[in-house]
């Protein structure tokens, strides 16, 4: 497979391996690697997380066209300061970098799950940013909590790891 056609997304909640949405939406991933990015992670009363990242770390916003978004992801140059600790109160967020070979098939169901609507109000906004996996930097798509969700944020998770069992048990 031509890697310039591969779609990458960073997941930090229910799409991670071992969680309830992984098998249904991410079983077609050709690779899954631990990864990190800078942000603020919140637990929502509904039982799932929402992420915010520094505005300056957003390289592009998602569209309704998975193939265009894959091209944007694979053609954008990384900023010189990609993955430097941003100014302000940001945490290192831990998740998984997933790579898919069929963006036109794999991305639309995840967009629907995340309530992403590029033409109107969304539950989660899909943005292009940078993550670090092992010793490499990657541009990838990340679903950020929209203002709709963040208005209901229950608690911030300062250690950067969302785990529903830890949250539910205290």
N, C-alpha and C positions, 0 to 999 in steps of 0.2 A: 504494500500500500504506500502510496506517495504521502509522506508525512506532512506535506504542505496542505493536504486536504483533511488533516485530522483536527478535530475539535477538542479543546481542553476546557474542563470546568473544575473549579475548586468547590468542594462541598465540606460543610462543617456541622451538619445536623443529621436529619433523618435519611439522607441519601448515602451516608457513610456505610461501609460494610458493617453488617450486624444489626442495622436498624431497619425499621418497618418499610421504608420506601426503596431500599437499595435493590432488592431482587427484581421488583417490578419495573424500575426506571433505569437502573444502571448495570444490569447483568450483561449488557453488550459492550461494556468498557473493555478495551484491549489492554489497558494498563491502569493500575491504581497505585499511587505512591503517596507516602506521608508528605505533607507540605505545610508551609506556614505563610501568613501574610500579616500585615499590621491592621489593627482595627479595634472595635469595641463589640463584644459579644454579649447578647442579652437573652435571657430565658423569658418566654412569653407565657401568660396564663394558660393558653391553649395546649402547652406541653411541648413546644418546639422552639428553636432559637431564631434570632434575627441578628444580622451583622451590619455594622456601619464601618466604612473605611474613610481615611482622609480624602477629601475632595481632590487634592492634588495627585492622588494615586489612581484616579479614574482616567483611563486612557481613551475610552470610547463607551458609548451606550448601545445596548442591544437593539436590534431591529426585528422585524417579522420574518426576515429571510435568513435561515440558518447557514446557507452557503455563503452569502455575503459576509455574515458575521465571522465565519471560519476564515475567509480570505483576509478580513481586517485583522483578526487575531494573529494570523501567520505572517502578515506583511508589515506590521507595526514594529518600529524600532524601540527597544527598551530604553527608558530614560537613564542617564548617567547615574542618577541617585536611586535607581530602582532598589527597593528593599532596605534602604537606609532607614534607621528609626526616625519617624516623622516627629516634628515638634508637637508638643502637647501630650495629652493624657491618652496614649494608645498602648494596647497590649499586643503581644505576639499571639496570633490566633492559629490554632492547630486544626488541620483537617486533612482532606485527601485530594490529590490532583488526579482527576480521571480523564482518560483519553479515549475518544470514540472515533471510529473510522467512517461512520455514516451520519454526518451532522443533520442531513435532511430528514432522517428517520429518528435519530436519537434525541435531538434537541426539542422539537415541538411538544412531546409529552411532558418533559421536565418543565418547560415554560408554562404549560397548563397547570401542572401540579403547584408550581410556585406562584400562580396567579399573575404571571408577567404579561402585561398588555402594552406593547410599544406605542399604541395609539390612544391611550387613556390611563385611567387610574389602575395601579397595580398593587398587589399585596407585596410582592418583591420586585425590585428593579434589577435587571441584568446588566452588569457593567464589565468592561474589560479592565483588568488590573494585572499586577505581577505577584507571583508566588515563588517561594523558594522550595525546591524539592531536592533532597540530598545536597549536592553542592552546585546545582544549576538553577538559574532563574528562568521562569516561563511566563509568557503572557497567557492569560486564561480568563474565562468568564466566571463571574461570581454573582450570586443572587444576594442583594442587599435588602434589608428590611426597609419598606417604604414608610412614609410618615403615618400611614394608616396603621401599620403594625406597631411602630415604635411608640405611638401614643399609649400603647397598652403594655409596654415592657415592664416585666415584673421585677427582674433583678439583673444586674450586670455580673458577668462571669469573668472575674479578673485573671484567672489562670489560663484563659484562652482555650479551654477544652470543654465542649458541650457534651454532656453525658446524661441522658434522661434519668437513668437510675440514681445517679448521684444527686441530681436536682430533686427528684421525687422523694428521696430518702433523707433529705436535709442537707 
